[in-house]
């Protein structure tokens, strides 16, 4: 048993280091270069990617050791299988997760602050992280948003899709780099969208993405906290993976309550993780609980509020916050393996 557990921990250590090689592969476009290319020797791969051949070879070896790539020993060539390309190279595929690893440098860089927080209390502010946390986490959730937000989640809310088609008004709170805002805006050209986030760096990145998408003339991004964003009579206030990061979630929920139109909807998208520890013993649950220990909980704790939920506090804790803020109707509207979508109304 000891040997088996030691092997498992070594495998976890290997995965922790491998994550950096995945981040390099994502940032340098290496998986995309391999996708659909068939068998490539290290030299051919280096030429295709513009890499130093020695480094290209070492990276290919690391990927092969993890079974990310197939290796032909006779030709000493490498291939990225199509099913692996969906996960590592195709940004439009719902299975794509490679971009998550680019956030690791932001998380690992806060180790000293986390040691202090664990010993003394307090936390690590979102703004204490490298900007890679905004872009990496945003890119991680983007494929799921593309696959589900317009097609499944918004139609699952009471009358929201119809109101947006007719020209509704939306506040996307804690929008980060703006992926969720822009997906909705592209699908509902008659509606008015504003994304709010307290990270100035994230908002500037969101504005740039809006310009690239040709949506800057009708989508606004503003720096504002969840408990003080401007505007009233919103048909939809959306929170994408935000509520559990707040140290003062009840005042923020009250602000959403008063900012909504009389029959508006507050949409809360949260990690699909359960309060019961045993229910999270699956790949998504393991990832969420680790993220909670080094990112979500410290971010909330840094705000010195009465809550530091972590990302697996469960539906009942989230519902209690909504009810404390004055919402009287709550339901679980949709879910995927990664996300749970809740609807709160007055």
ABEGO torsion letter per residue (X at the ends): XAAAAAAAAAAAAAAAAAAAAAAAAAAAGAAAAABGAEBBBAAAAAAAAGBBAAAAAAAAAAAAAAGABBBBAAAGBBBBBAAAAAAAABAABAABAAAAAAAAAAAAAAAAAAAAAAAAEEBBBAAABBAAAAAAAAAAAAAAAAAAAAAAAAAABBGAAAAAAAGBBBBBBGAEAGAAAAAAAAABAABBBBBBBABAAAAAAAAAAAAAAGAAAABBBBBBBAAABBEBGBABBBBBGAAAABABAAAAAAAAAAABBAABBBBBBBBBBBABAAAABBAAAAAAAAAAAAAAAAAAAAAGBABBAEAAAEAAAAAAAAAAAGBABBBBABBBAABBBBBBBX
